[in-house]
């Protein structure tokens, strides 16, 4: 099965939907072993939360390399491409048999090894808080206290949809990033308490990204692997 046991089966894809709700830090903060803070530990500064959300919404297109690690230390690597509104692709490489992609309406996990496609709507998930300007981000995102002034940490979860898990996203202050904040990593905890850490590097903004990037060959219609 590999690729971290197919991303712990649906867990990563569901957590990804939640993660994208607000955005994607490394810097001086490491959250690999950090506990998830209870709501009582959250800061009350709505201005910082608004600034973080504005920075994330300011990304028109972005491409970054990612490293995804589970709690056992197993890792997968690839390239993440983002295009607003709502499109994202986690590409694990030409030889991988797995693809995670959103076309702006639904998030798909495509498994070419077993010719299977799993789908989740994103509008009803925390993802909608980022993609739909009319949604109230505070319904899903809470700013967390942080010892580093250069890092902004956000706890994202939907109490009405525990199956989407819980995510702590970390952004680092960077004047070259949209809104002065750069998404560098997130830690996701799925409904089965499986933890996944995703780190981004080599960020590129404002690229020309065709919509075809977020299409995929449906393996249920063909046994041929895409190239």
DAVENJO-V377342 format. One record per residue. N is the residue number from 1. OMEGA is omega in whole degrees, -180 to 180 (999 if undefined). Layout:
<<N OMEGA> <N OMEGA>>
//
This chain:
<<1 173> <2 -168> <3 177> <4 -178> <5 179> <6 176> <7 180> <8 -177> <9 -178> <10 -174> <11 -178> <12 -178> <13 178> <14 179> <15 178> <16 178> <17 178> <18 -179> <19 -176> <20 179> <21 -177> <22 178> <23 -176> <24 999> <25 -178> <26 175> <27 -178> <28 -177> <29 175> <30 -175> <31 -180> <32 -177> <33 -177> <34 176> <35 175> <36 -174> <37 176> <38 -178> <39 -179> <40 -179> <41 -176> <42 175> <43 -180> <44 -175> <45 177> <46 -179> <47 179> <48 178> <49 178> <50 -180> <51 179> <52 -180> <53 178> <54 179> <55 -179> <56 178> <57 179> <58 178> <59 176> <60 173> <61 177> <62 172> <63 -180> <64 171> <65 179> <66 171> <67 -176> <68 -175> <69 177> <70 -173> <71 177> <72 180> <73 176> <74 -174> <75 172> <76 -176> <77 178> <78 -178> <79 176> <80 176> <81 -177> <82 175> <83 177> <84 4> <85 164> <86 -176> <87 179> <88 179> <89 171> <90 -176> <91 -177> <92 176> <93 -175> <94 -176> <95 -179> <96 178> <97 -177> <98 178> <99 172> <100 -173> <101 174> <102 178> <103 -180> <104 178> <105 -178> <106 175> <107 -177> <108 166> <109 -174> <110 -178> <111 -178> <112 179> <113 -178> <114 179> <115 -176> <116 177> <117 175> <118 -171> <119 174> <120 175> <121 -178> <122 -178> <123 -178> <124 -180> <125 175> <126 178> <127 -179> <128 -179> <129 177> <130 -169> <131 -178> <132 -177> <133 -179> <134 179> <135 178> <136 -176> <137 -177> <138 175> <139 -177> <140 -172> <141 177> <142 178> <143 180> <144 176> <145 -175> <146 -179> <147 -177> <148 179> <149 -177> <150 -176> <151 173> <152 -178> <153 -178> <154 175> <155 -177> <156 175> <157 176> <158 -177> <159 179> <160 -179> <161 -178> <162 180> <163 177> <164 177> <165 -176> <166 -175> <167 168> <168 179> <169 -177> <170 178> <171 -180> <172 179> <173 -177> <174 -176> <175 -179> <176 180> <177 177> <178 180> <179 178> <180 178> <181 -178> <182 177> <183 -174> <184 175> <185 171> <186 177> <187 -178> <188 175> <189 -177> <190 -175> <191 178> <192 179> <193 173> <194 -177> <195 177> <196 176> <197 178> <198 178> <199 178> <200 175> <201 175> <202 -180> <203 173> <204 -176> <205 173> <206 179> <207 171> <208 -176> <209 180> <210 179> <211 179> <212 177> <213 -173> <214 172> <215 179> <216 175> <217 -178> <218 -176> <219 178> <220 -179> <221 -179> <222 179> <223 -179> <224 176> <225 178> <226 178> <227 999>>
//
